[in-house]
Amino acid sequence: MVLRFRGKTKKISCAVAAVIRDSAGCLVAAETGFQHGYGSVLLFECMAIRLGVRLVQRMQAKPFIITSNNLITAVNNLQSRQAPRA
């Protein structure tokens, strides 16, 4: 199973989405979320990671691979326990 997620921001809100596909690329499950307020793209990517991992847990889609454009940056920032600086 492959988990793909995305965070997108526009003005004062963001949308997050997570999609699980099987090895043939067929859709297994998907979920979206919306958050009102300001934040960084990295924050919204982290929210999408959380949404995706919870979706994997609910669907019991194991083993799975996570793919994202900003995954390494997001994980490194989470592990550092420091706020990212611009």
Backbone as a chain_set.jsonl record, in Angstrom:
{"seq": "MVLRFRGKTKKISCAVAAVIRDSAGCLVAAETGFQHGYGSVLLFECMAIRLGVRLVQRMQAKPFIITSNNLITAVNNLQSRQAPRA", "coords": {"N": [[0.84, -1.172, 0.0], [0.441, 2.265, -0.684], [0.802, 5.376, 0.769], [-0.15, 8.591, 0.154], [0.061, 12.026, 0.678], [-1.057, 15.448, 1.08], [-0.707, 18.897, 1.731], [-2.287, 22.0, 1.442], [-2.344, 25.488, 1.163], [-4.273, 28.484, 1.23], [-4.722, 31.796, 1.426], [-6.463, 32.365, 4.301], [-6.856, 29.74, 5.16], [-6.617, 26.121, 5.014], [-6.291, 23.057, 3.198], [-6.165, 19.581, 3.629], [-5.165, 16.351, 2.523], [-5.323, 12.794, 2.147], [-4.395, 9.813, 0.54], [-4.76, 6.391, -0.093], [-3.369, 3.875, -2.001], [-3.347, 0.74, -3.747], [-0.892, -1.76, -4.83], [-1.324, -1.861, -7.552], [-2.139, 0.625, -8.153], [-4.746, 1.279, -7.694], [-7.427, 2.944, -6.058], [-7.74, 2.717, -2.577], [-8.528, 3.948, -0.176], [-9.521, 7.245, 0.891], [-9.211, 10.508, 2.311], [-10.151, 13.775, 3.396], [-9.457, 17.012, 4.803], [-10.103, 20.155, 6.469], [-8.862, 23.251, 7.56], [-9.338, 26.198, 9.248], [-7.668, 29.265, 9.352], [-4.395, 30.787, 9.818], [-1.177, 29.563, 8.795], [1.885, 27.728, 8.227], [3.136, 26.2, 5.189], [4.559, 23.926, 5.805], [3.492, 23.246, 8.327], [0.899, 22.529, 7.54], [1.502, 20.374, 5.901], [2.433, 18.605, 7.843], [0.05, 18.229, 9.234], [-1.327, 16.859, 7.261], [0.213, 14.534, 7.117], [-0.399, 13.41, 9.614], [-3.176, 13.009, 9.272], [-3.077, 11.116, 7.199], [-1.658, 8.931, 8.371], [-3.411, 8.219, 10.403], [-5.547, 7.4, 8.812], [-4.417, 5.147, 7.562], [-4.122, 3.527, 9.843], [-6.834, 3.162, 10.594], [-7.803, 1.806, 8.321], [-6.251, -0.398, 8.4], [-4.112, -0.833, 6.661], [-1.519, -2.318, 6.053], [1.631, -3.74, 5.176], [2.898, -0.364, 4.506], [3.914, 2.335, 2.337], [5.141, 5.596, 2.575], [4.761, 8.523, 0.678], [5.796, 11.765, -0.341], [6.228, 15.238, -1.215], [7.461, 16.891, 0.669], [8.226, 15.308, 2.802], [10.697, 14.523, 4.107], [11.705, 16.99, 5.037], [9.596, 17.739, 6.753], [9.598, 15.625, 8.665], [12.212, 15.875, 9.719], [11.996, 18.415, 10.933], [10.026, 17.865, 12.857], [11.394, 16.006, 14.453], [13.475, 17.576, 15.438], [12.309, 19.188, 17.3], [12.096, 21.927, 17.344], [10.949, 25.14, 16.329], [10.618, 25.829, 12.879], [12.642, 28.165, 11.095], [12.311, 31.022, 9.005]], "CA": [[0.0, 0.0, 0.0], [1.169, 3.528, -0.75], [0.096, 6.519, 1.349], [0.268, 9.872, -0.412], [-0.682, 13.095, 1.343], [-0.77, 16.786, 0.581], [-1.255, 20.048, 2.432], [-2.379, 23.148, 0.541], [-2.831, 26.673, 1.863], [-4.736, 29.609, 0.421], [-5.155, 32.902, 2.286], [-6.59, 32.074, 5.734], [-7.341, 28.379, 5.389], [-5.828, 25.088, 4.353], [-6.925, 21.762, 2.964], [-5.235, 18.457, 3.684], [-5.745, 15.149, 1.932], [-4.524, 11.57, 2.198], [-4.902, 8.796, -0.372], [-4.093, 5.093, -0.038], [-3.53, 3.092, -3.231], [-2.701, -0.567, -3.696], [0.277, -1.878, -5.701], [-1.756, -1.655, -8.934], [-2.515, 2.024, -8.286], [-6.183, 1.447, -7.466], [-7.789, 3.637, -4.827], [-8.199, 1.903, -1.452], [-9.231, 4.853, 0.733], [-9.112, 8.645, 0.807], [-9.83, 11.379, 3.314], [-9.752, 15.173, 3.3], [-9.728, 17.824, 5.978], [-10.046, 21.597, 6.262], [-8.498, 23.986, 8.772], [-9.444, 27.64, 9.075], [-6.641, 29.997, 10.073], [-3.107, 30.958, 9.171], [-0.134, 28.615, 9.151], [2.89, 27.517, 7.187], [2.958, 25.023, 4.343], [5.109, 22.791, 6.551], [2.488, 22.873, 9.329], [-0.197, 21.837, 6.874], [2.028, 19.069, 5.483], [2.429, 17.756, 9.049], [-1.347, 17.86, 9.479], [-1.674, 15.846, 6.263], [0.87, 13.294, 7.557], [-1.218, 12.867, 10.7], [-4.414, 12.522, 8.666], [-2.769, 9.899, 6.451], [-1.295, 7.83, 9.273], [-4.663, 7.78, 11.047], [-6.307, 6.669, 7.797], [-3.77, 3.831, 7.45], [-4.473, 2.757, 11.041], [-8.245, 2.774, 10.516], [-8.001, 0.852, 7.232], [-5.318, -1.505, 8.637], [-3.409, -0.978, 5.383], [-0.115, -2.555, 6.389], [2.622, -2.659, 5.279], [2.632, 0.754, 3.613], [5.011, 3.241, 1.996], [4.696, 6.995, 2.573], [5.416, 9.377, -0.313], [5.416, 13.176, -0.269], [7.251, 16.179, -1.664], [8.113, 17.534, 1.809], [8.262, 14.373, 3.926], [11.969, 14.572, 4.845], [11.735, 18.272, 5.748], [8.618, 17.691, 7.843], [10.07, 14.699, 9.699], [13.377, 16.482, 10.37], [11.52, 19.477, 11.823], [9.349, 17.245, 13.992], [12.395, 15.381, 15.318], [14.331, 18.588, 16.062], [11.516, 19.812, 18.368], [12.275, 23.374, 17.28], [10.148, 25.78, 15.284], [11.437, 26.184, 11.717], [12.866, 29.597, 10.875], [12.277, 31.412, 7.589]], "C": [[0.891, 1.244, 0.0], [0.27, 4.63, -0.203], [0.684, 7.782, 0.75], [-0.571, 10.951, 0.252], [-0.239, 14.435, 0.816], [-1.43, 17.821, 1.468], [-1.222, 21.246, 1.503], [-2.963, 24.323, 1.299], [-3.245, 27.75, 0.868], [-5.342, 30.639, 1.362], [-5.259, 32.461, 3.743], [-7.164, 30.681, 6.0], [-6.413, 27.384, 4.705], [-6.688, 23.853, 4.159], [-5.839, 20.705, 3.044], [-5.947, 17.238, 3.113], [-4.772, 13.993, 2.073], [-5.2, 10.536, 1.304], [-4.085, 7.526, -0.182], [-4.414, 4.359, -1.332], [-2.836, 1.746, -3.059], [-1.558, -0.61, -4.711], [-0.065, -1.695, -7.178], [-2.173, -0.205, -9.19], [-3.989, 2.298, -8.088], [-6.437, 2.087, -6.105], [-8.314, 2.659, -3.782], [-9.034, 2.765, -0.51], [-8.699, 6.269, 0.535], [-9.844, 9.435, 1.88], [-9.312, 12.792, 3.103], [-10.094, 15.887, 4.597], [-9.558, 19.294, 5.641], [-9.73, 22.264, 7.59], [-8.575, 25.473, 8.467], [-8.364, 28.311, 9.918], [-5.343, 30.041, 9.294], [-2.135, 29.884, 9.637], [0.837, 28.471, 7.997], [2.547, 26.283, 6.364], [3.452, 23.789, 5.078], [4.137, 22.316, 7.637], [1.364, 22.069, 8.685], [0.246, 20.483, 6.325], [2.046, 18.11, 6.675], [1.009, 17.324, 9.406], [-1.795, 16.776, 8.501], [-1.023, 14.503, 6.595], [0.021, 12.632, 8.632], [-2.523, 12.282, 10.166], [-4.174, 11.191, 7.948], [-2.444, 8.712, 7.334], [-2.536, 7.32, 10.003], [-5.541, 6.995, 10.075], [-5.739, 5.262, 7.613], [-4.138, 2.955, 8.643], [-5.919, 2.278, 10.992], [-8.49, 1.694, 9.468], [-7.151, -0.407, 7.406], [-4.569, -1.861, 7.354], [-1.916, -1.127, 5.633], [0.396, -3.738, 5.59], [2.294, -1.544, 4.282], [3.891, 1.59, 3.425], [4.431, 4.649, 1.974], [5.473, 7.75, 1.503], [4.898, 10.804, -0.168], [6.553, 14.026, -0.798], [8.07, 16.724, -0.5], [8.287, 16.61, 3.005], [9.541, 14.505, 4.746], [12.067, 15.868, 5.643], [10.797, 18.252, 6.944], [9.101, 16.807, 8.978], [11.271, 15.282, 10.433], [12.959, 17.594, 11.326], [10.8, 18.918, 13.035], [10.354, 16.649, 14.974], [13.261, 16.405, 16.036], [13.647, 19.265, 17.245], [11.753, 21.317, 18.465], [11.399, 23.919, 16.165], [11.05, 26.13, 14.109], [11.523, 27.696, 11.558], [12.863, 29.874, 9.382], [13.601, 32.013, 7.189]], "O": [[1.959, 1.258, 0.612], [-0.866, 4.802, -0.644], [1.891, 8.011, 0.835], [-1.787, 10.803, 0.376], [0.812, 14.558, 0.188], [-2.568, 17.649, 1.905], [-0.212, 21.48, 0.838], [-3.964, 24.178, 2.001], [-2.642, 27.902, -0.195], [-6.353, 30.379, 2.015], [-4.231, 32.205, 4.37], [-7.886, 30.486, 6.978], [-5.541, 27.759, 3.921], [-7.677, 23.639, 4.861], [-4.72, 20.918, 2.577], [-7.168, 17.111, 3.207], [-3.557, 14.184, 2.113], [-6.423, 10.402, 1.309], [-2.857, 7.579, -0.118], [-5.578, 4.234, -1.715], [-1.86, 1.629, -2.319], [-1.283, 0.388, -5.378], [0.823, -1.401, -7.978], [-2.52, 0.152, -10.315], [-4.444, 3.424, -8.289], [-5.744, 1.799, -5.13], [-9.217, 1.869, -4.059], [-10.121, 2.362, -0.094], [-7.575, 6.466, 0.072], [-10.945, 9.078, 2.299], [-8.172, 12.987, 2.682], [-10.917, 15.419, 5.383], [-8.935, 19.636, 4.635], [-10.271, 21.881, 8.627], [-7.941, 25.949, 7.525], [-8.174, 27.953, 11.08], [-5.209, 29.412, 8.244], [-2.259, 29.36, 10.744], [0.628, 29.03, 6.92], [1.767, 25.432, 6.791], [2.841, 22.724, 4.989], [3.98, 21.112, 7.841], [0.93, 21.051, 9.225], [-0.547, 19.543, 6.288], [1.712, 16.934, 6.53], [0.789, 16.189, 9.83], [-2.554, 15.879, 8.869], [-1.628, 13.452, 6.382], [-0.245, 11.432, 8.569], [-2.928, 11.189, 10.562], [-4.967, 10.258, 8.074], [-2.907, 7.601, 7.074], [-2.688, 6.114, 10.199], [-6.202, 6.034, 10.47], [-6.494, 4.295, 7.519], [-4.434, 1.772, 8.476], [-6.204, 1.124, 11.311], [-9.282, 0.777, 9.687], [-7.305, -1.371, 6.656], [-4.414, -3.033, 7.011], [-1.146, -0.185, 5.45], [-0.367, -4.673, 5.349], [1.523, -1.74, 3.343], [4.809, 1.555, 4.246], [3.356, 4.873, 1.418], [6.696, 7.637, 1.422], [3.715, 11.024, 0.094], [7.704, 13.591, -0.828], [9.26, 16.993, -0.663], [8.479, 17.089, 4.122], [9.472, 14.59, 5.972], [12.472, 15.847, 6.805], [11.164, 18.7, 8.03], [9.021, 17.201, 10.141], [11.339, 15.191, 11.659], [13.512, 17.703, 12.42], [10.95, 19.447, 14.136], [10.187, 16.772, 16.187], [13.739, 16.135, 17.138], [14.315, 19.85, 18.097], [11.626, 21.906, 19.538], [11.141, 23.234, 15.175], [12.136, 26.672, 14.31], [10.569, 28.414, 11.859], [13.35, 29.067, 8.59], [13.778, 32.406, 6.036]]}, "num_chains": 1, "name": "protein.A"}
